[in-house]
Amino acid sequence: EQNVKKISEELAPSVVSHAKYGDVFLGSDLIGYLMKNMKLSEPEALEYASQLIQAELIEPAKASKKKPSVKVGKHYRFVQRKTVVILGGGFAGATLAKKLDQDKRLNVILVDQKPFFESTPEVLRTFVETTIADSLKIVSTITVQHQEYLTRSRFVEASVIEVTPEKVITDVETIFYDYLVIATGSSYRSNIKQNYTTKSERRGSVSGGSSRSLALGDVASRIQAAKSIIIAGGGVVGIELAAEIICKYPKKRVTLVHRRDRLIDKADPKVSEYVRKFLATRGVNIILNEEVEEPAEGIDHFQGQMHDYKLLPNKANLSADFAFWCTGTTPNTNFMRKFFKDALGPKGHINTNEFFQVKESEGKIYPNVFAIGDCSGWIEEKMAERAMFHSNVLGSHISNLVRNEELSNPYAPPAKPALMVVSLGPKNGVVISGNKMKWSGIIAAKFKGFYFQYMINNLSRKRGPDRSQIAGKINPAKALPKVLVLGSQSRLGHEVVTGLWSQLFPVRCALRPGEVRDPIFERNYIEQVDIDLEKPFSIGLALKGIESLVLVADPTDSSRFSSASKIVAALKDREHSVKHIIKVFPYSLPLELSHLGSSSEVPSVELAASNWQLEKDIESFCADSKGATSWTFIRHPPLFDDIAQESPEIHDQKTLTLPKGSEYWVAREDLVEAIVAVAFKPKRHRNKALNLLGPERLRAKKVVSILSEVLHEEIKYEPVSRTDTEKLQNLLVKSLGFSVEEAKRAAEYIKASKLRSGTSDAAREEQSAAEASRDSAVASLWSSNKQLQTLREWSDAHAHLFL
């Protein structure tokens, strides 16, 4: 991109303005520039120009169905990318981000407080789940990671502090924009939507909303323990919550308070009566024409003890364990108050014109700032369906603006109220169309679940090629091998499965006892099979039709080694179709363990032994197969992603303990790319051990500096000298689970291994004494375990394993 910027400046004299295609230049001008200024030969210049087209930095002036290439007599133009920043990842923001994601004229940046999209209408069901595991199961089906559906766009996990007419200021970075879309939605007073306002809250929300599951599970446990609950508000949310609670717990005392004379007062009276009768017959106490006064100490939704709530206007008291406030929403627009306060309505909604462009009360319009969804000022039902419709209309508007076309198709709210579904527990509901009841009962309840699950599935289609379009074009003679992945439950394993799947590999995941099915894999029809390594029959089913076996070892879980060894052993005793085994493991094992917090039950030396033994078993099996099966070992440096995301030492103590010196580091996505490349061409990597390196060696201080920048917190570096025996002992005990005696001997070994031999007699004597000390330490360390004695020769060549 930097080269293209320079090229566009240098080629300016050669650019001509075309009435239809805009500013264009000849392919000969580009080739001539590359040959003259970049010292390329003509074939190299043609190849480089083709790469610019593939990178979507230049394009043919006239679109063609043929594969674009640079030709001397044809006209081309530079792709002028505009930056579109979308604030909010709800129904409106997520839908728009996906719609604009493939537009090569746009750099799309999605900013959200949480790393996942959540289907809010389905959250209430989690409030009555009895365990956090049940809550997690539901949350996994109603959430989609933003990175899962974005291919070209960038996602920024941050809270918005302020918006100006030129830039967005967040607590992570400042982003300049050409177009800004505000889709920040709204907030409920109760914990129906969750706002992550701090970095620690956001960090806890990683991995499909696990912290969200805990929060919702906490609500569920309090509802389960409560004897009486007040729900303030008889709109759709209040009614659905009351129905969920009373259907799950028929003996609980639930009181629903509504300030109007009937429930869902905007709908037809028949709807109100159906809902009232459903709740009343199940014991819900319904109070109309009253409202609950806020307690003087503020709203505390979970009192944990009986609390008196006052009703208005008659000031009668109601006692309950806690209350839910379901009395409407508040738009999330506080960040607009400094520069756009005149565009905000009385309740904080953003005023816009018919093209969603932000409009001030005096009529001033911001042509490149838009607002959609719940935070916009349109007078209509604030529903997911409306928010998604806003996104589709605005997506067309932005595409028109980028192409310098006139805006058309102005938005207007529907003349008739849109279709609305009100669920009444898991087996009943009401479908409302035009404010009238269309149908009711279990069909309505199922319809709502189907409708929102369809929207989530549509949003969560994986990045990468469209399998339905491409699968029929694959030459059967070159069909990709079916891959079995063991270790898909780890972070790296999950990314490996995703990487293989996106490149059209047929993938199967083997789940050991206790491992649960991944809902994201299920939604994308990735096969998951249970495998009991003590039962040969289940191993046979897992291996059926498999040609490539990928073993992803977890350095903090020694059981994965035994699982992998048992699968390899099982291959010896049966007919199989496995032609290639790929084993993935970090070569700087204890360094990675020190960051991830190894269990004291898994000492690093034993893990190293297990890893080494597994490699020997695989080599032996492949040798016995007489060439029918080959192996590839991928040994990689520490993963920077795991350090930044999971290290308890960093997040809790704001420090990082590393030995002095430098080490290679890699990103998880780069490692996955290497694994997929090996799976694509197994013959090229047949019977090879690939010791992967990062792009450069980083000293410990540089690692800590980068982490501080990435996490936006100051991380302190606590150095450990390789000759500082005492500090090394403490590190081995604290981080690697060594006993004090083991740590003392291992520290002596490390110190002795790293002494440099000199030229003087004294230096040689010191080195000789160090080697003797090392040998003594090794002998003492391993004397109690015969299995580890076999590592003696191997460890001398891989001393870095013990750092």
C-alpha positions, -999 to +999 in steps of 0.1 A: +000+000+000+029+024+007+044+016-027+010+022-044+007+056-027+041+065-040+034+051-075+001+071-077+020+103-069+047+096-095+022+085-122+000+116-117+013+133-150+002+101-169-033+100-154-061+112-176-097+119-167-122+096-184-159+107-185-171+072-176-143+055-157-127+085-139-090+090-135-072+062-154-037+053-167-023+029-192-008-004-183+023+006-202+028+036-179+027+014-148+051-012-163+075+015-174+075+031-140+081-003-122+110-011-146+126+023-142+121+032-106+120-002-089+147-017-112+125-047-122+128-066-154+097-066-177+085-101-165+091-090-128+072-058-134+042-076-150+042-100-120+043-071-095+015-053-113-006-085-112+000-087-075-013-051-071-045-062-088-048-093-066-043-071-036-072-049-049-050-018-050-055-012-087-083-025-110-091-025-147-111+006-157-135-016-175-149-046-155-144-080-170-154-115-161-119-128-170-092-130-145-077-095-144-041-089-155-020-059-165-018-054-203+002-026-220-027-011-240-054-014-213-066+013-189-064+009-151-072+030-121-061+031-084-087+018-060-097+047-038-106+031-005-128+050+020-128+042+057-161+034+072-162+032+110-192+013+125-199+019+162-218-010+178-220-048+170-257-054+175-283-063+149-278-030+130-240-027+132-231-064+127-255-067+097-240-035+081-204-046+087-211-080+070-229-063+041-199-038+035-172-064+043-166-075+006-167-040-009-131-035-021-136+003-021-140+003+016-119-002+047-145-012+073-137-009+110-162-023+134-159-010+170-178-028+198-174-032+236-176-070+233-160-094+209-192-111+199-227-103+185-255-113+209-292-120+199-308-099+227-344-112+222-332-147+232-314-136+264-344-139+287-344-177+283-310-179+300-325-162+332-342-194+342-315-219+334-305-237+366-268-240+361-240-219+345-233-248+322-269-246+309-266-208+305-233-212+287-249-237+263-277-212+254-253-182+251-231-202+227-261-206+204-272-169+205-237-153+201-214-151+171-178-138+173-173-107+152-141-121+137-161-151+126-182-133+099-157-105+089-132-114+062-116-081+051-128-058+079-110-049+111-125-053+145-116-031+174-127-041+209-131-008+227-155+016+244-162+049+226-153+080+246-161+107+221-170+113+185-160+144+165-168+153+128-135+138+118-126+110+142-137+085+168-118+085+202-119+052+221-101+039+252-079+019+228-071+041+199-082+071+178-097+063+144-102+088+116-130+081+092-145+091+059-179+077+069-192+071+104-222+049+113-235+050+148-253+018+157-247+017+194-282+005+202-298+010+236-295-002+272-321-018+295-321-009+331-319-045+341-291-069+331-307-079+297-280-062+276-245-060+291-222-031+286-184-037+290-172-003+302-138-013+314-108-031+298-109-059+325-146-066+317-139-067+280-110-090+286-132-114+305-157-115+276-133-133+252-141-168+239-178-167+229-190-146+259-179-168+288-181-139+313-215-131+299-226-167+306-213-163+342-233-130+346-264-145+332-259-177+352-256-155+383-290-139+375-305-174+370-292-186+404-307-156+422-340-161+405-339-198+415-332-188+451-358-160+453-393-166+467-409-133+453-400-112+423-413-078+410-412-070+373-418-033+366-432-028+331-459-047+311-444-043+277-430-071+256-399-076+277-416-076+310-443-100+298-417-124+283-396-124+315-427-130+337-437-159+315-402-175+315-400-173+353-436-186+361-433-214+335-400-226+350-410-220+387-448-223+390-447-218+428-428-185+428-446-153+437-443-130+406-458-096+405-461-077+372-467-039+375-477-018+345-486+019+345-512+016+317-547+001+319-537-031+299-506-051+290-489-044+256-512-014+253-501-006+218-515-039+205-551-050+199-571-055+231-575-092+222-537-096+224-536-079+258-564-102+271-547-134+258-515-124+275-532-113+308-552-146+310-520-167+303-501-151+331-530-148+356-540-184+353-505-194+362-505-172+394-488-140+382-502-110+402-509-083+377-512-047+389-523-021+363-523+017+364-494+017+388-456+020+386-428+010+409-409+039+425-371+037+423-356+030+458-339+061+473-305+042+472-309+035+435-319+005+415-304-027+429-318-055+409-305-083+431-311-073+467-305-108+481-330-101+509-366-089+512-370-053+501-400-029+502-409-013+469-433+016+467-461+018+442-472+051+426-495+069+428-511+052+459-478+046+477-487+011+487-457-012+496-448-044+479-422-067+493-399-089+471-365-104+471-356-082+441-371-064+411-365-062+374-370-028+357-384-035+321-397+000+316-381+008+282-346+015+269-321+043+269-301+050+237-263+047+241-254+081+228-236+099+256-204+101+236-223+124+211-231+152+236-200+173+231-199+177+193-234+166+182-256+176+211-279+195+188-286+163+169-299+145+200-336+143+209-351+148+243-345+111+253-310+109+237-320+094+203-301+107+172-321+127+147-316+118+111-330+126+076-346+101+053-311+088+043-300+082+080-276+112+078-273+129+112-294+161+114-293+189+139-324+206+152-316+237+132-314+217+100-277+212+096-269+178+081-237+158+084-235+140+050-209+114+062-223+106+096-252+082+099-273+067+127-293+035+125-310+010+148-323+016+183-302+047+188-318+065+158-348+089+163-372+072+140-407+068+156-413+031+152-410-001+172-374-006+182-370-042+169-342-063+155-360-066+122-361-028+118-325-025+128-314-050+101-336-033+075-319+001+084-285-017+077-295-030+043-308+004+032-278+023+045-254-002+030-268+007-005-265+045+004-228+042+013-221+022-018-237+049-039-217+077-021-184+059-027-192+056-064-202+093-065-238+084-073-269+102-061-287+089-030-320+072-038-346+050-020-352+073+011-363+054+042-398+057+058-412+037+087-437+011+076-473+023+074-485-008+093-467-020+124-442-048+116-446-085+125-439-090+162-436-123+182-441-124+219-430-156+236-448-169+266-424-194+280-410-223+258-443-236+246-466-206+240-465-173+223-484-147+202-476-136+167-488-100+162-493-085+127-507-050+122-512-049+160-537-078+157-532-113+169-523-135+139-519-168+157-509-181+192-497-212+210-467-235+205-464-226+168-458-189+177-432-200+203-413-222+178-415-195+151-396-170+172-368-194+180-366-204+143-366-168+131-338-156+153-317-187+148-320-182+111-307-147+114-278-158+136-269-186+112-270-162+083-247-138+101-223-165+113-214-180+079-177-186+081-152-164+063-134-180+033-148-195+001-185-203-003-184-241-001-218-245-019-204-226-049-169-241-050-174-277-040-188-287-074-158-272-091-132-293-073-116-319-095-124-353-078-089-365-088-074-337-066-100-339-038-085-328-005-079-355+022-103-359+051-086-347+083-091-358+119-080-332+144-073-343+180-070-313+203-097-291+188-108-279+222-076-258+227-073-222+213-048-234+187-068-265+179-100-244+173-081-221+149-066-251+131-100-266+125-113-232+112-083-228+089-087-262+074-124-258+070-121-224+053-098-240+027-124-267+019-108-296+038-134-321+051-127-319+088-136-342+117-129-333+154-123-361+179-137-353+214-124-371+244-146-378+274-156-346+291-151-324+260-182-307+248-194-301+212-185-267+198-217-249+187-198-229+161-186-261+145-221-275+146-236-245+129-211-249+101-216-287+098-181-296+110-182-332+121-176-339+158-173-374+171-168-388+206-138-410+211-131-432+241-094-442+239-102-473+260-127-486+235-112-497+201-146-495+185-149-457+190-114-452+178-122-471+146-153-449+139-132-418+144-105-429+120-130-442+093-121-426+060-094-404+075-063-397+054-046-370+075-042-370+113-035-337+130-023-339+166-024-305+184-007-309+217-015-286+246+017-277+266-005-274+298-023-307+294-001-339+295-032-361+289-032-350+252+001-368+247-012-400+261-043-396+239-022-390+208+000-420+217-030-443+221-044-432+187-010-439+170-009-473+188-044-481+176-034-475+140-009-504+143-036-529+152-061-522+125-065-514+088-067-477+082-065-451+055-042-426+073-014-414+049+000-385+069+004-375+105+010-339+115+021-332+151+021-296+164+040-286+196+061-257+209+098-263+210+104-238+238+081-257+261+089-244+296+090-208+284+055-211+272+044-230+303+058-202+325+033-178+309+003-200+308+006-211+344+015-248+342-002-271+367+022-284+394+010-319+384+026-315+349+064-307+354+080-294+322+106-321+321+080-348+320+061-330+293+093-328+273+098-365+278+062-372+267+066-350+236+099-367+227+084-402+232+054-394+211+076-383+182+096-416+185+063-436+185+051-418+153+085-422+136+085-459+145+049-465+133+056-447+099+088-467+094+069-500+100+043-489+075+070-491+048+061-457+033+023-460+034+022-433+062+045-403+066+049-378+093+056-341+098+065-325+131+058-287+134+077-273+163+070-236+169+081-208+192+059-193+219+025-179+207+023-142+213-016-144+213-016-169+243+008-148+263-013-116+258-047-133+264-041-159+291-011-152+312-024-148+348+010-132+357+004-104+333-033-097+340-032-101+378+003-089+387+010-067+357+045-083+355+062-107+331+091-129+342+114-139+314+150-151+312+174-126+297+182-130+261+161-132+229+135-156+215+114-160+184+077-154+187+048-161+163+011-152+160-014-180+161-029-173+127+006-175+110+012-209+127-023-221+115-014-210+079+018-231+081-002-261+093-027-258+065+001-255+040+016-287+052-018-304+050-022-292+014+011-307+002+021-336+025+046-350+000+067-319+001+070-321+039+072-359+041+091-372+072+104-337+081+107-319+115+099-282+108+114-260+135+095-228+127+109-194+136+092-161+140+099-130+118+127-119+142+142-126+176+128-103+203+146-095+235+126-099+267+124-061+272+109-057+237+084-084+243+072-066+275+071-033+256+049-048+228+026-064+254+022-031+272+012-015+239-012-043+229-029-044+263-028-007+269-015-013+304+020-009+317+036-044+321+067-046+342+096-068+332+112-090+358+144-103+344+159-137+353+196-141+345+206-175+332+233-176+358+211-163+387+206-196+404+183-183+431+159-165+407+159-194+384+149-217+412+120-194+422+108-193+386+109-230+383+090-236+415+064-208+409+057-212+372+067-247+363+056-267+392+090-281+402+097-291+438+123-270+456+149-298+453+142-304+416+144-266+409+178-264+426+193-292+405+176-279+373+189-244+379+225-257+383+221-276+351+208-245+332+236-223+346+263-248+337+248-254+302+251-217+293+287-210+303+309-201+274+342-218+270+372-195+269+408-197+257+426-194+290+434-224+312+412-209+340+383-206+316+387-242+304+389-254+340+358-234+348+340-249+318+351-284+328+339-279+363+306-265+350+301-296+328+308-318+357+283-299+378+258-301+350+263-339+347+259-343+384+227-322+384+212-342+355+221-375+371+205-364+404+175-349+387+167-380+367+180-408+389+146-415+403+130-419+369+144-444+344+122-432+316+138-397+318+173-411+316+168-417+278+165-379+274+201-373+284+216-372+249+186-354+234+186-327+261+222-318+254+212-308+219+181-290+231+192-271+262+168-243+254+139-266+264+149-262+300+148-224+300 
